[in-house]
Amino acid sequence: MNVVVVGGGLAGASAVEELRTLGYTGDITLIGAEPHLPYERPPLSKGVLLGAADPGSVFVHDHQWYDDQQVDVRLGSPVTELDLDRCHVGLDGTTIAYDRLLLATGATPRRLPFPHPGEPVVHLRTLADALYLRPRLTGHVLIVGAGWIGLEVAAAARQVGATVTVVETAPIPLLGVLGPEIAPLFAELHREHGVDLRLGTGVTAIDRGRAELADGSAVDADLVVVGIGAVPDTGLAAAAGLAGDNGVLVDARLRTIDPHVYAAGDVADHDHPLLGRLRVEHWDNAIEQGKHAARTMLGDDAPYVRMPSFFTDQYDLGMEYVGHVGAEGADEVVIRGDVEARVVTALWLRAGRVVAGMHVNDWDAIDPIRRLVGGPADARSRDRHIALPDLVRQP
């Protein structure tokens, strides 16, 4: 059997490693559009951007590992053709046949909806982006979008002494993810660190370093960082009829409608057995879906049921989140701890189940949160006087 992995990110690297760990000895080809070996993205907006982490530390494995594992790595080689009938991919004027194909092409940053030629506008998605940004976080930095990337860049910029303005169309940063109960905590955190939050408005134009806002105000910036989300990189899959509106459509086992093709990571629109169809753009999901896709390729028929999770580090705040509230929202949010001191846990409850949980600066809480999410919610779950570890024990 010949396995081809299209996508040189964390999902692809995890799949390759799992295949070899499970004893697969056939051919593996890993194809990446970037010139770098697969690497982890979370440090890009944290340690690498701050200069606290060596850029070389982000790589999953070095060249020698891939050589030792007999993996044919093709870097800087975007795949331009996917032929499902002949089971091959095309790149650089050549074709590579496959028996099993994993699409792990990731996502690309959303762009501003208006032209800005010659303006100092950048995104943070790749290692090259982080290395470009790091020495330029000076003067006045304008960040468009107060999602996770935008706020992490804001924290990094403030920590190196830049003046920072963040523009966000929502009334509170992270409102759609954390809801009105928890999201204000992050707004206050950034205000305390001197970030100028311009909320409920957006950028309508950028001209010669001056950003015009929808509320009639303007911001003069030396650098504009855009963090308004990402879209799945489905060009290859869409041309082959494998993509929907929100990624490559896969079933519970990460299989596409083609029996030879699978998808994992940021690009996979997964039919989760417990949560329904969703696409997740986080570190943990890339690792675990990559591994699961490898197992499915080798004949494992188990569905992928792991709950999504993600984390962030901003200033002296660390947060970990497990689960998925989704568009339906929650019936109730149960908060334990001290919000003002920013040592907090929260459980999101809906229809008698714990659908998500998180902690802020309460590092011992993540294990019980993982055990609670997806399980039943009852009167004990709502009792704020019962510590989380006690909730996972029988009364």
Salt bridges, closest charged atoms under 4 A:
GLU17 OE1 - HIS61 NE2 2.96
GLU18 OE2 - ARG295 NH1 3.09
GLU34 OE2 - ARG41 NH2 3.33
ASP72 OD2 - ARG74 NH2 3.05
GLU81 OE2 - HIS88 NE2 3.61
ASP83 OD2 - ARG86 NH1 3.74
GLU152 OE2 - LYS46 NZ 3.16
GLU188 OE2 - ARG191 NH1 3.03
GLU192 OE2 - ARG342 NH2 2.94
ASP196 OD2 - ARG198 NE 2.91
ASP207 OD2 - ARG208 NH2 3.24
GLU212 OE2 - ARG210 NE 3.54
ASP220 OD2 - ARG210 NH1 2.95
ASP251 OD2 - ARG255 NE 2.76
ASP266 OD2 - ARG125 NH2 2.73
ASP269 OD1 - ARG277 NH1 3.86
GLU281 OE2 - ARG279 NH1 2.83
ASP284 OD2 - ARG306 NE 2.83
ASP301 OD1 - ARG253 NE 3.08
ASP301 OD1 - ARG255 NH1 3.81
GLU320 OE1 - HIS359 NE2 2.63
GLU328 OE1 - ARG350 NE 3.72
GLU332 OE1 - ARG382 NE 2.77
ASP390 OD1 - ARG393 NH1 2.29
